[in-house]
Amino acid sequence: MARSDPPPRAFSRLRYRPVARRDVAECFELLPPWLGMDQQQIADAMQVWDTLVDEPSLYSGLIEDLAQPAGKRIQAWGVTLIVPQSLVRQLALDGQPQAFMTRRVYGALRDASFKPMTDREIGIENARGELTMMILHFSQRDHDISQPYVQDVIAMANDTFRTFHDGFNLRAVYYETGEINDLVAVASGFIRRQYANSEELQTLPREHQPAFFGLTREQARNLLPGSPARNCFQNQPPLFTFSASQRRLLWFALFDDSDDALMPLLDVSVHGLKKLWRGIYERIEDRMPEFFGDAAGGDEGKRGPEKRRQVLAYVRQRPEELRPWSSAD
Protein backbone atom coordinates (compact mmCIF):
# COMPACT_ATOMS: atom_id res chain seq x y z
CA MET A 1 0.00 0.00 0.00
CA ALA A 2 1.34 3.40 -0.90
CA ARG A 3 2.31 5.60 2.06
CA SER A 4 0.02 8.61 2.41
CA ASP A 5 1.45 12.05 3.06
CA PRO A 6 0.72 13.66 6.44
CA PRO A 7 -1.99 16.32 6.41
CA PRO A 8 -0.66 19.79 5.66
CA ARG A 9 0.14 21.92 8.70
CA ALA A 10 -2.03 25.01 9.08
CA PHE A 11 -0.28 28.30 8.42
CA SER A 12 0.39 30.34 11.51
CA ARG A 13 -0.70 33.98 11.77
CA LEU A 14 1.68 35.34 14.38
CA ARG A 15 1.63 38.93 15.54
CA TYR A 16 2.71 40.82 18.64
CA ARG A 17 1.07 43.57 20.64
CA PRO A 18 0.84 44.99 24.19
CA VAL A 19 -0.91 42.94 26.83
CA ALA A 20 -4.42 44.15 27.63
CA ARG A 21 -6.43 43.44 30.76
CA ARG A 22 -8.54 40.90 28.83
CA ASP A 23 -5.38 38.84 28.14
CA VAL A 24 -4.19 38.39 31.72
CA ALA A 25 -5.96 35.11 32.50
CA GLU A 26 -4.65 33.44 29.34
CA CYS A 27 -1.17 34.90 29.87
CA PHE A 28 -1.05 33.39 33.36
CA GLU A 29 -1.49 29.94 31.79
CA LEU A 30 2.06 30.48 30.50
CA LEU A 31 3.47 31.51 33.88
CA PRO A 32 6.79 29.63 34.08
CA PRO A 33 7.45 27.07 36.87
CA TRP A 34 10.89 28.53 37.66
CA LEU A 35 9.18 31.49 39.37
CA GLY A 36 8.59 29.13 42.28
CA MET A 37 5.16 30.58 43.06
CA ASP A 38 2.46 28.62 44.85
CA GLN A 39 -1.23 28.93 43.99
CA GLN A 40 -1.85 31.73 46.51
CA GLN A 41 1.11 33.73 45.18
CA ILE A 42 -0.15 33.26 41.63
CA ALA A 43 -3.61 34.47 42.64
CA ASP A 44 -2.04 37.48 44.36
CA ALA A 45 0.04 38.25 41.26
CA MET A 46 -3.07 38.13 39.08
CA GLN A 47 -4.71 40.63 41.39
CA VAL A 48 -1.66 42.89 41.09
CA TRP A 49 -2.07 42.85 37.33
CA ASP A 50 -5.49 44.48 37.56
CA THR A 51 -3.72 47.80 38.19
CA LEU A 52 -0.21 46.99 36.96
CA VAL A 53 -1.38 46.67 33.35
CA ASP A 54 -2.00 50.43 33.19
CA GLU A 55 1.28 51.53 34.83
CA PRO A 56 3.68 53.56 32.63
CA SER A 57 6.63 51.60 34.04
CA LEU A 58 5.26 48.30 32.69
CA TYR A 59 6.16 47.09 29.20
CA SER A 60 4.48 43.77 28.58
CA GLY A 61 3.99 42.19 25.20
CA LEU A 62 2.52 38.99 23.89
CA ILE A 63 2.81 36.98 20.71
CA GLU A 64 -0.43 35.48 19.50
CA ASP A 65 -1.34 33.15 16.67
CA LEU A 66 -4.62 34.24 15.13
CA ALA A 67 -4.91 30.84 13.43
CA GLN A 68 -5.38 29.18 16.83
CA PRO A 69 -8.73 28.95 18.64
CA ALA A 70 -9.68 31.65 21.12
CA GLY A 71 -8.17 30.95 24.53
CA LYS A 72 -5.10 29.26 23.05
CA ARG A 73 -3.76 32.01 20.81
CA ILE A 74 -1.11 33.47 23.10
CA GLN A 75 2.15 31.67 22.34
CA ALA A 76 4.59 33.82 24.31
CA TRP A 77 4.44 36.49 27.00
CA GLY A 78 7.10 38.86 28.30
CA VAL A 79 7.01 41.28 31.23
CA THR A 80 9.46 44.13 31.81
CA LEU A 81 9.34 46.66 34.61
CA ILE A 82 11.30 49.91 34.84
CA VAL A 83 12.56 49.85 38.42
CA PRO A 84 13.77 52.65 40.71
CA GLN A 85 17.30 52.69 42.10
CA SER A 86 15.93 51.91 45.57
CA LEU A 87 14.66 48.54 44.28
CA VAL A 88 17.89 47.94 42.36
CA ARG A 89 19.75 48.26 45.67
CA GLN A 90 17.20 46.25 47.63
CA LEU A 91 17.40 43.33 45.21
CA ALA A 92 21.18 43.72 44.71
CA LEU A 93 20.66 43.66 40.95
CA ASP A 94 24.08 45.18 40.29
CA GLY A 95 25.76 42.40 42.27
CA GLN A 96 24.79 38.84 43.14
CA PRO A 97 21.15 38.79 44.24
CA GLN A 98 19.23 35.96 45.85
CA ALA A 99 17.29 33.90 43.32
CA PHE A 100 13.55 34.28 42.71
CA MET A 101 13.69 38.07 42.45
CA THR A 102 10.58 38.21 40.29
CA ARG A 103 8.56 36.45 42.97
CA ARG A 104 9.71 39.05 45.51
CA VAL A 105 8.83 41.92 43.16
CA TYR A 106 5.28 40.59 42.77
CA GLY A 107 5.08 40.25 46.56
CA ALA A 108 6.26 43.84 47.06
CA LEU A 109 3.70 45.08 44.55
CA ARG A 110 1.00 43.10 46.32
CA ASP A 111 1.75 44.48 49.80
CA ALA A 112 2.48 47.98 48.39
CA SER A 113 5.99 48.08 49.85
CA PHE A 114 7.08 48.95 46.32
CA LYS A 115 5.23 51.39 44.08
CA PRO A 116 5.75 51.49 40.30
CA MET A 117 7.51 54.55 38.95
CA THR A 118 5.45 57.41 37.53
CA ASP A 119 5.80 58.75 34.01
CA ARG A 120 7.65 61.80 35.34
CA GLU A 121 10.04 59.73 37.46
CA ILE A 122 10.83 57.57 34.44
CA GLY A 123 11.38 60.68 32.30
CA ILE A 124 13.87 62.16 34.77
CA GLU A 125 15.93 58.96 35.07
CA ASN A 126 15.74 58.41 31.32
CA ALA A 127 17.17 61.89 30.62
CA ARG A 128 19.93 61.30 33.18
CA GLY A 129 20.88 57.94 31.71
CA GLU A 130 20.09 56.20 35.00
CA LEU A 131 17.21 54.02 33.85
CA THR A 132 17.19 50.35 34.87
CA MET A 133 14.90 47.71 33.44
CA MET A 134 14.15 44.33 34.92
CA ILE A 135 12.64 41.64 32.72
CA LEU A 136 10.51 39.80 35.25
CA HIS A 137 9.84 36.81 33.06
CA PHE A 138 9.42 35.57 29.51
CA SER A 139 7.59 32.36 28.75
CA GLN A 140 6.36 30.37 25.79
CA ARG A 141 3.62 27.83 25.35
CA ASP A 142 6.16 25.43 23.80
CA HIS A 143 9.91 25.38 24.57
CA ASP A 144 11.07 22.76 22.05
CA ILE A 145 13.43 24.94 19.99
CA SER A 146 13.99 22.13 17.49
CA GLN A 147 10.47 22.78 16.16
CA PRO A 148 10.16 25.31 13.29
CA TYR A 149 7.02 26.80 14.82
CA VAL A 150 8.82 27.50 18.11
CA GLN A 151 11.70 29.02 16.16
CA ASP A 152 9.21 31.34 14.44
CA VAL A 153 7.88 32.42 17.83
CA ILE A 154 11.41 33.09 19.13
CA ALA A 155 12.25 35.09 16.01
CA MET A 156 9.17 37.23 16.56
CA ALA A 157 10.09 37.56 20.24
CA ASN A 158 13.26 39.35 19.15
CA ASP A 159 11.20 41.78 17.08
CA THR A 160 8.87 42.25 20.04
CA PHE A 161 11.81 42.94 22.34
CA ARG A 162 13.09 45.70 20.08
CA THR A 163 9.71 47.39 19.87
CA PHE A 164 9.20 47.33 23.64
CA HIS A 165 12.76 48.14 24.81
CA ASP A 166 14.46 50.34 22.21
CA GLY A 167 14.57 54.11 22.59
CA PHE A 168 15.46 54.35 26.28
CA ASN A 169 18.62 55.87 27.74
CA LEU A 170 19.45 52.74 29.72
CA ARG A 171 21.92 52.15 32.50
CA ALA A 172 21.24 48.40 32.68
CA VAL A 173 18.78 45.67 31.76
CA TYR A 174 18.51 42.69 34.11
CA TYR A 175 16.69 39.51 33.19
CA GLU A 176 15.45 36.74 35.45
CA THR A 177 14.45 33.72 33.41
CA GLY A 178 14.70 29.95 33.61
CA GLU A 179 17.56 27.59 32.83
CA ILE A 180 15.29 26.14 30.13
CA ASN A 181 15.57 29.53 28.36
CA ASP A 182 19.34 29.94 28.66
CA LEU A 183 20.08 29.48 24.94
CA VAL A 184 17.48 32.07 23.98
CA ALA A 185 18.82 34.57 26.54
CA VAL A 186 22.41 34.20 25.31
CA ALA A 187 21.38 34.39 21.64
CA SER A 188 19.50 37.61 22.47
CA GLY A 189 22.75 39.18 23.65
CA PHE A 190 22.48 38.89 27.43
CA ILE A 191 25.41 37.90 29.64
CA ARG A 192 24.93 35.35 32.39
CA ARG A 193 25.21 36.65 35.93
CA GLN A 194 25.43 34.76 39.21
CA TYR A 195 23.06 34.43 42.14
CA ALA A 196 24.37 34.57 45.68
CA ASN A 197 22.71 31.20 46.31
CA SER A 198 23.47 29.52 42.97
CA GLU A 199 24.58 26.22 44.56
CA GLU A 200 21.23 25.74 46.32
CA LEU A 201 19.42 25.87 42.97
CA GLN A 202 21.24 22.82 41.61
CA THR A 203 18.99 20.52 43.63
CA LEU A 204 15.90 21.73 41.75
CA PRO A 205 14.64 20.12 38.52
CA ARG A 206 15.96 22.10 35.56
CA GLU A 207 12.54 23.47 34.61
CA HIS A 208 12.26 24.92 38.15
CA GLN A 209 15.70 26.54 38.18
CA PRO A 210 15.79 30.30 37.67
CA ALA A 211 18.68 31.93 35.82
CA PHE A 212 19.99 35.47 35.97
CA PHE A 213 21.21 37.42 32.94
CA GLY A 214 21.81 41.07 32.21
CA LEU A 215 23.64 43.73 30.27
CA THR A 216 24.96 47.08 31.45
CA ARG A 217 25.73 50.13 29.35
CA GLU A 218 29.46 49.59 29.88
CA GLN A 219 29.20 45.98 28.70
CA ALA A 220 27.10 46.99 25.71
CA ARG A 221 29.70 49.53 24.59
CA ASN A 222 32.19 46.70 24.22
CA LEU A 223 29.90 44.70 21.95
CA LEU A 224 29.18 45.20 18.29
CA PRO A 225 25.58 46.22 17.49
CA GLY A 226 23.40 43.39 16.29
CA SER A 227 21.75 41.51 19.13
CA PRO A 228 18.45 42.76 20.57
CA ALA A 229 19.96 43.29 24.03
CA ARG A 230 22.94 45.26 22.67
CA ASN A 231 20.82 47.35 20.33
CA CYS A 232 18.47 48.59 23.03
CA PHE A 233 21.34 50.67 24.41
CA GLN A 234 21.44 52.77 21.25
CA ASN A 235 19.70 56.04 22.03
CA GLN A 236 19.44 59.75 21.42
CA PRO A 237 17.29 62.47 23.02
CA PRO A 238 13.79 62.87 21.58
CA LEU A 239 13.17 65.85 19.34
CA PHE A 240 9.49 66.43 20.05
CA THR A 241 9.07 65.39 23.73
CA PHE A 242 5.39 64.53 23.35
CA SER A 243 3.09 64.59 26.36
CA ALA A 244 2.23 61.37 28.18
CA SER A 245 -1.20 61.15 26.54
CA GLN A 246 0.29 61.79 23.09
CA ARG A 247 2.95 59.12 23.60
CA ARG A 248 0.32 56.67 24.77
CA LEU A 249 -1.68 57.28 21.59
CA LEU A 250 1.37 56.83 19.37
CA TRP A 251 2.36 53.65 21.22
CA PHE A 252 -0.98 51.93 20.72
CA ALA A 253 -1.24 53.23 17.14
CA LEU A 254 1.92 51.28 16.25
CA PHE A 255 -0.12 48.10 16.56
CA ASP A 256 -3.49 49.31 15.22
CA ASP A 257 -4.06 52.94 14.25
CA SER A 258 -7.78 52.63 13.53
CA ASP A 259 -10.07 54.92 15.50
CA ASP A 260 -12.21 51.98 16.62
CA ALA A 261 -9.17 50.29 18.19
CA LEU A 262 -7.69 53.40 19.78
CA MET A 263 -10.76 55.01 21.38
CA PRO A 264 -11.47 52.26 23.98
CA LEU A 265 -7.76 51.85 24.78
CA LEU A 266 -7.41 55.58 25.47
CA ASP A 267 -10.94 56.00 26.88
CA VAL A 268 -11.67 58.95 24.58
CA SER A 269 -14.42 59.91 22.16
CA VAL A 270 -13.83 60.34 18.44
CA HIS A 271 -13.54 64.08 19.05
CA GLY A 272 -11.03 63.51 21.87
CA LEU A 273 -8.99 61.26 19.61
CA LYS A 274 -8.92 63.87 16.84
CA LYS A 275 -7.78 66.45 19.39
CA LEU A 276 -4.89 64.22 20.44
CA TRP A 277 -3.77 63.68 16.84
CA ARG A 278 -4.08 67.40 16.15
CA GLY A 279 -1.90 68.18 19.16
CA ILE A 280 0.76 65.77 17.86
CA TYR A 281 0.74 67.35 14.40
CA GLU A 282 0.98 70.85 15.87
CA ARG A 283 3.85 69.82 18.13
CA ILE A 284 5.76 68.41 15.17
CA GLU A 285 5.12 71.39 12.92
CA ASP A 286 6.24 73.73 15.69
CA ARG A 287 9.57 71.89 16.06
CA MET A 288 10.06 70.87 12.43
CA PRO A 289 7.88 72.91 10.02
CA GLU A 290 9.07 70.95 6.99
CA PHE A 291 8.20 67.52 8.47
CA PHE A 292 4.90 66.96 6.63
CA GLY A 293 5.92 68.41 3.28
CA ASP A 294 2.95 68.53 0.90
CA ALA A 295 0.64 67.20 3.63
CA ALA A 296 1.20 70.27 5.83
CA GLY A 297 -1.79 72.54 6.52
CA GLY A 298 -4.92 72.29 4.34
CA ASP A 299 -8.05 70.30 5.08
CA GLU A 300 -7.34 68.17 8.17
CA GLY A 301 -9.95 65.63 7.08
CA LYS A 302 -8.06 64.98 3.85
CA ARG A 303 -4.52 65.51 5.12
CA GLY A 304 -4.98 63.70 8.42
CA PRO A 305 -4.49 60.09 7.25
CA GLU A 306 -1.28 61.00 5.41
CA LYS A 307 0.04 62.90 8.42
CA ARG A 308 -0.77 59.93 10.65
CA ARG A 309 1.10 57.61 8.31
CA GLN A 310 4.17 59.87 8.31
CA VAL A 311 4.20 60.25 12.09
CA LEU A 312 3.93 56.50 12.72
CA ALA A 313 6.67 55.77 10.19
CA TYR A 314 8.88 58.27 12.01
CA VAL A 315 8.34 56.96 15.55
CA ARG A 316 8.95 53.40 14.38
CA GLN A 317 12.41 54.57 13.33
CA ARG A 318 12.86 56.87 16.34
CA PRO A 319 11.37 55.01 19.35
CA GLU A 320 12.87 57.56 21.76
CA GLU A 321 9.91 59.77 20.83
CA LEU A 322 7.66 57.19 22.54
CA ARG A 323 9.55 57.26 25.83
CA PRO A 324 9.23 59.64 28.78
CA TRP A 325 11.93 62.33 28.90
CA SER A 326 12.24 65.15 31.41
CA SER A 327 15.47 67.13 31.75
CA ALA A 328 14.27 68.97 34.87
CA ASP A 329 13.89 67.55 38.39
Helices and strands as residue ranges (DSSP letters): E 14-18, G 21-23, H 24-28, G 33-35, H 39-52, E 58-65, E 74-83, H 85-91, H 101-110, H 119-128, E 131-140, H 148-165, E 170-178, G 179-181, H 182-187, E 191-193, H 198-201, G 206-208, E 210-216, H 217-221, H 228-231, H 244-253, H 259-266, H 270-287, G 293-295, H 300-317, G 319-322
